[in-house]
Amino acid sequence: MSPTTLPVGPEHGHVTFLGAGPGDPGLLTLRAVEALTNADVLVAGHEVLDVVRVHARSGVAVVDTDTESPSTPVPGTGAPQLTVVDGTSTTAPAPAVRDAAHLVMEAARGGRRVVRAVSGDPGLDAYAAEEMLACARAGVPFEVVPGVAAAVGVPAYAGVPLRDAQGADVRFVDARTASDRCWTEVGVSDGTVVVSTTLDSVGAAAGELVAAGRKPDTPMTVTVAGTTTRQRTWTATLGTIAQTLKQAKVLPSPEGGRPVIAVVGERSAAAQRDQLSWFENKPLFGWKVLVPRTKEQAASLSDQLRSYGAVPHEVPTIAVEPPRTPQQMERAVKGLVTGRYEWIAFTSVNAVKAVREKFEEYGLDARAFAGIKVAAVGEQTAKALIAFGVKPDLVPSGEQSAAGLLEDWPPYDPVFDPIDRVFLPRADIATETLVAGLIELGWEVDDVTAYRTVRASPPPAETREAIKGGGFDAVLFTSSSTVRNLVGIAGKPHNVTVIACIGPATAKTAEEHGLRVDVMAPEPSVHKLAEALADFGLKRRAAAVEAGDPVTRPSERRPGARRRRSTT
């Protein structure tokens, strides 16, 4: 029975053993997301929590099994006490991993829907198997949601197919528990071997295979942090992998115990990895990109950056607040209902949000726009209107700006336009370009402050140091105010950081603050800006490969390197 239909009461708890995959949150199955959405208690290790917690509902109780500390009972369950950590979830210090089965069962006995999430697939996790048996013995109902196993998912992300057209055997070995007999069996085979090991034990695993009969020149790939933007893969042979990792300064490493996936075999396509490495060859792979916008505005842009392999870091530089005096906005919204306006023009997503919130306050919905023509300054604003249930009548056919909107705006015609007034809900710092242009076209304009933009609070000290010290590979400036506000609250980005601007005005402001602009969007759109940065990263990667240089991120440049400001 699905957790969505299970009765929840003192005797009707349920446990879902869930595979979280090898690290990429996008590899969670639809069934896994459904189970997480309905969970009352989420139990997992720290790294797994980072993958699954985003899909959990608000108020879910979260237990980190990597944290060992004394615990106190949750009232009515006997499980550790859960305490509030943030506004979206609760958490508790967990007992040692050996006690996780007790915690899971006690929470389930209390009538809770428990999700026990593990890395990879539950069927390959020894602890999960023990916990399932414990549930079975105690009569606690449970189900299993499979996940993508690291031994399969990581090679796919590394561009290393495990089988070819000849259909070679594929053997899987966990080097941490493999016996001498196991090594002997895979040593005499000529098939592909997928070895789960740790970074500091790769050389030993290679030695075991050679001792068991594999040739030292057998191709081998080693991938660390697979399926995440920290992924790195090295290609060598059984005989040279230890030296390859040493030359790459991978070993010795304080993080040598990290799990890695090694693929060994003549037919494992290791030689073709340069062509098949689709993930690590993404244009912005591993780039840490600063997105200085409000959190709501940054979401879709961050998603796009992730699709290019980047790691977006959202730093709000602008906070949106209601107008100091709401009366003007209230009169304008009432005027919409009473037929005061022929047009309403939205120049930002924030303007749409402000009007929508005022509508909800009055119990109105999109039907209040009946008979009124609606204009949107660009695609994103139009999408926000459509989500509200309003299809705009006018979106600029050319430049997505106030100037572009004016180029397509019809002049007032007393014969065809029964009303000559336009409602313009905007920010308190908006320019007068649109107002002046509409008046010139014969329209009367109610220019209303729908929201205020104020400078956000400074980001944490760690973020400020990364900005000034070259910890970011790129920063996207989407307006002149984001330039001024970021410099004001966090300091000027380091000279190795790639500066990308949405348009000429923003670029001019950046240069006035001593920044060199490397990338400019072909048109004033945040998504075109992200595309332009991805194109820049792709060309930068191609130039490095052509020159025979290692592909590095901008933040990996020599800290003392300086660059001159552009004079063009």
N, C-alpha and C positions, 0 to 999 in steps of 0.2 A: 504493500500500500504506500502511495506517495506521501511525503511529509505534508503536502498541502491539504490532504484529506484525512490525515490521522486525527482522531480525537485527542485533545490535550487536557489531561487531568492528572490527579494524583497517581494513577496507575497506568497511564497511557503515554509514557515518553517514548522516544525513538532516537536511534543513533544512525547517522549517515557517515560511513567511512568514505572520504572523498579524495580523489587524486587531483592535486593542484598542478601537475605537470612539472616540467623542468625549470621553470622560471619566468617565461613570458606569460603575463596575465592573459594575453589573447588566445592562449592555448587551452584555457578552461572550456569545458564542454557546456552546452546549453543546459544540460541536466544539473551540472555542478552549480551554475549560476542560480538556477531555480531553488536548489537546496539551500544555498547560502542566503538567498532572499528570505527564506522562511525559517531560518535558524534562530533559536532562542539563546543557544550557547555555542561558541566557536572555540575549539581547542586545536592548537597548532604550534609549531615552532616559529621562531621569530621571522625567518626568511619566508616561510610559507604564509604567515599572516600578512606580509607585505603584498602578496599576490592576491589573496582571497578577501581581505577585509573590505575592500572597496565595494564589493557586491553585497555585503551584509547590511541588514536593515538598521535603522537608527535604534539605539538602545540595546543592541545585542551584547551579551556578556562574552568577553574575550579572555581566554586563558592562554598565556605564552608558556609552553612546556620547556623552553630553554632557560627560564628563570627559576632558580631554586631558592626558596625561602620558606619560612614557617607559614602555615595557612590556618585560617579559622573557618568554621562552617558557614555556608550560606544557609540562612534560616529555612528549615523544612527540607533540606537536601543532604546535609552532611558534607557538601563539597566546599572548597575554599571560598572565603568571602570575596565577593566581587565589588570593586570600588570604581567610582567614576574617574575616567582619565580625560575625556574630552566630551564635546557636545553630541557626538554621534555614536559612541560606544562606551562600554564599560570593560574593565579588565581586572585581572588579579594576578599577583605572583603565584606561579604554579608550583606544585610539589615536583619532585624529581620525576623524570620520564617514567620510571617504573611504577609510579602511582597514577599515571594518566588514565589507565583503565578504570581504576576505582573512581576517579573524578567523573569520567564520562558516564559510568553506570549510575552513580548517585544522582547526577543531574538529570539523567533520563528517568530514573525512578520518581523524581519530583515532578514528572509530567512535562518535561522540557524536550524540545526538538534540538538535538545535539548534532553538530557537524564536527567530526574529527578529521581534519585535513592533514594530509601528508604530502611530501614532495614526490613527484613522479606518479606512480600507480600504486594503490594500496596493496595489490597482489604481490608486489615486489618488496614490500616494507615489512620487516620481521616484527617490529613493534605492533604494527597494525594487525597482523595476523594473530598475535597474542591477545590483543584487545578484543578482536572479534570472537575468539574462543571464550574469553571471559564473559562477554555479553551473552553468548549462547548458553553457557553453563548457568548464568544467572537469570535466564529467561527474559532478557532485555531485547526487544525487537530491533533489528538493524538491517541496513541495506548497504550496498557497495556501489559507488559511482566511479568507474575507471577513469584514469587520467593518462596523459601521454607520458610514457616512460622516458627517462633521461637517456637511456641507452639507444633509443630510437629517435627521439626528438632532437637531441644535440647534434648527431651527425648530419641530420637533414638541414639544420641551420648552419652547419659548418661547410656545406657543399660536398659532403662525402656520402654518396649512395652506398648502401651496404650490399646490394646485389647488382649484378650485371645481366646481360642477355643470356649468359651461360648458366645462370642460376646457381652460383656457388653457395655452399653451406655458410650459414652465419651462426657463430657461437658467441654466447654472452658469458663473461666471466667477471665476478666481483673479486678483485685482487685482494681485498681486505679479508676475505674468508676462504679463498680458493685453496684447495689441498694440492699436494704434489701430483696426485692422480689426475686432477682437473687440468693442471698445466701440461701434463704429458699428453692427454687426449687432444687438447687444442694445438699442441706442438707438432704432432704427427699429421694433423689435418692441413690441407692447403686452402681451406676456406677463410672467410673473413672473421676476425675475432674482434669483438667490441669489449673493451676492458674498462670497468668502472674502478677507479683508483683515486689516489690523492696526488697532489702536485709534487710532494716530496718523495713519492714512491713510484713515479713513472719509470725512472731508470731501472729500479729493481724489477718491475713488471716486465720490462723489455728484456732484461737479463734472464728471467724465468722462461720466457718464450724461446730465446736463443738456446738456452740449456736444454729445453725440451725438444729441440730439433728444427726450429724455424731459422732460416738463413738470416745473417746479420743485415743483409741489404734489402730485407723485406720492407716495403713502404709503411710508414706509420704517421698518423696525425694525432695531435693532442689538443683538446679544446677545453679551456677553462671558462667558467661562468657562462656556459652555453645557453643560448636563446635569450640572453639579456644584452643590453647595450654595452656591457663590460666584457663581452665575449672576445676571446683571442684564441687563434688557432696556429699551431706550428706544424710544419710538414718536414719529416726527416725519415730515417730508417731506424730499425731496431738497434743497430749498432751505433748510430750517431745522435739519437734523440737526447741523451743526457748532455752531450756537448752542445747541441743546438740550444737547449733550454739554458745552459750555463752562459753561453755567449749572449743570449737575449736577456741575461740578468734576471731570469725567472727563479733560478735556484742558486743559493739558498734564499728562502723568503720567509718572513714572519707569518705569511698566510699559506705556507706550504701544505697545510692540511686540507685545503679546499678540495672538494671533489672535482674530478676531471673525467672526461670520457676520451679514451684512446681507441683508434680504429687501426687495425693491423691487417694487411693482406695485399696480395698482388692485384686483386680485382676490386679493391675498395675505392677506386677512382681517385686516390690521393694525388696522382700526377695531374689530374684534370681539375683540381680544386680551384685554381685561379679562374677558371671559366665558370665553375659551378657555385662559387661562394657568393650567393645572392644576398645574404644577410650582412656580412661584414663589408660588402661592396656598396652598400647604400650610400648615397651622396653625403649625408651628414652623420655617418655611423659614429656613435660615441661622443658626438659634439655636445657639450653642455651649453645650451642656448638660453640666454636671459630674455624673458618675456615681460617687459614692464608695462602691464595694463591692469585694469581692474580684474578681479578673479573671474567674474562672469564673462567678460570679453575675451579673456585669455584661453578659455576652455577649448573652443574649436580650433584656435590657432595652435595650441599645444598638441592636439590630436594630429593635426597635419604634420607638425614637426616630428612627432614620433614615427609617422609613416615613412619619413626619410631617414630614420635611424637615430635621430637626435634625442637628447635628454633635456626636455624643457624645464626651466625653473621659473615659476611665476612669481614676480615681485610687484605687488600693486603699488603704483606711484600716484594714482588718482583715486580718491574716494568719492562716491556719488552720494549726495545727501539731498533731502527735500528742500524746496525753497524756504527762506526764512519766514515769508508771509504767504500762506496758501490761498488767500482770497482771490488773487488774480487768476490762478489756475482753476479754481472752483467756478468762477464766473465763465471762463472760457469753455469748460466742459459742459456746463448748463447751456451755453450758447450753441453747442453742437446739437443738443437735443431739441432746442427750440427753433432751429433753422436760421441761425445768425450767419453761418458760413457757407460759402460755395466750395471752398477747398480747405484741406488740412495737409500741411507739409511736414514730414518727419525727416530730420537731418541726422539722426543717429538711432542706434538700437536703444540707447538710454532714454531717448524721447518716447519711443514706443512703450518702454517699460513704465515710464512715469504716467503716461495717459492710461495705460491698462490698469495700473494700480488705483488710479483715481476712479476709473469706471467701476472696479470691483468694490470700492468704498461706497459708491452710490447704488450698487446692485445692478449696474448696466453691463452689457456685453457688446459684441461686435455689431449687433443689429442697430445700435445707436448711430452707426456710420451710414445708414441707409439714406440715399439721396445726396450724400456728400462725396466729392471727388477727393481721392487720396493720392498723395505724391510721396515717393521715397527717394532718398538721395543716392542709394546704391543697393547692391544685391543683398548685403547682410541686413540692412534695414528692411528691405522688402521681405526677406525670409522671416524676420521677427513679426512683421505684420501678418503674414500668411499663417504663422503659428497662432496668432491672435484670432484668426478667422476672417481677415480682411485682405482682399486682393487689391494691391495698389493700381490706380489708373495710369500713373505716370512714374516711370523710372528712367533716368537719363540714358539715352542711346549711346552717348559718347563718354566723356569723362565723368566719373562718379564723384561729383563734388557739387557745391552750391553753384559754381559757374556752369557746370554741365547741366544741372537741373534747370537753370534759367534759359539755356539755349533751346530747350524743348518746351518750356512753359508757354502756354498760349496767352496772348494779350487779352485784357478785359474787353468784352464785346457786350454792350448793353442790350443788344437784340437777343443774343443767345445765353447770356449769363444773368439770371434773375437777381443774383446777389453778387456784390463786388468785394466781398471780404474773405481774407485768408487767415486761418488760425495757424500760427507757427510756434509750436512748443519746443523750446531749446534750452541749452545750458546758459548759465549766467554769464559765461565768458565768450559766447559765440560772436563771430564777426558780423559786420553789417552788410556783407556782400549780397546775401539773398534778400534781405529786407529792401535795400536800395533798388535792386533789380526788379523786384515785384512791383514796387511803387512806380518805377519807370514804365512798366507794362500796363499801368492803369489800375492796379489793385490796391485796396486798403488792407493793411496788415496789422493783426493783433500779435505782436511779438511778445510771447509770454515765457517767463522763466519757469520751466517745468522741473528743473533740478539744478543743483549747484555742484561744481567740481572743486574739490579741495585737495591739497597735497596730503598723501597718505603718510602714515607713521613710518619711520626708518625701518628697514629690514633688520634681522638679527646681525650681530657683529660678525659672525662667520660669513654671512652673505656679503656684507660690506667689504670684508677683507678679500674675498674671492673676486669681487668686481674690480677693486683697485689693484689687486696683485696678479691679475691675469689668469684667474681660475676659470673664467668663462671663455668659450671659444668664439661666441658671437652674441650680439645683442640686437634685438629688433626694436627699432623706434617707429611707432605708428602715428606719432604726431609731435609737434614742437613741444607741447606741454610734457610729453613723456621724457623728452631729453632734459628739459629744465628741471623737472621734478626728480628724475633719477639722480642727476648730478647733485641736486640739492639735498636729498635724503641719504644718499649712499656714496657719493663721490664719483669721480670721472673714471670710466672704464680704462683698463690698462691698454698700452699701445699695441699689444699683440692680439687683442680682441677684434674680431671682424665686426665692423659697424654697418648695419643694414637699415636703410631709411625708406619710408613709404612714398616719399615724393620730394620735389625740389625744396619746398618750404621747410620741411623737417630736416633735410640735409643741410640747408643753410644754417639752421639753428645748431645742429651738431658741430659744424665747422666753427661757428662762433664760440663754441665751448672747447675748441682745441682738438676736436676729434676728426680723424680722417674717415671719410665715407667710402667704404669698399663696394657696397651693393646698393642699388636703387631699384625699386619696383618699377616695371614698365607702365603700370597704371596704379592709381591710389586705391589699392585693395590689400587687406592684410594677407589674403591667401596668395595673391600675386607676389607679395613681398616674400613669403615663405618659399614659393617656387623659385624666386630669384636667388635666394640664399642657397637652396639646394643645387641650382645650376652652378653657382659659384663653387660650392664644395665639390661637385662632380668634375669641373674643369681643373680644380686644384689637385684632386686625386689623380686625374689623367696626366697632368704635367709631371707629377712626382714619379709615376710609373714609367713614363716615357724617358725621364732623365735617369732612371735606375735608382732613384732615391726611395727610402722607406716612406710609406704613407703615414703622415703624422697629423695630429690636430693642431690648430693654431696655438692652443694653450701649452703645447709641448715644445714650442720654440724656445730658444735660449732666452732666459729671463732678461738678460741685459740688452737683447736686440732692440733696436729703435727703428722707427719708421717715420719718414717725413710726411708732413701734411700734404695732401693733394693740392696742387695749385690750379687744377682745372675746374 
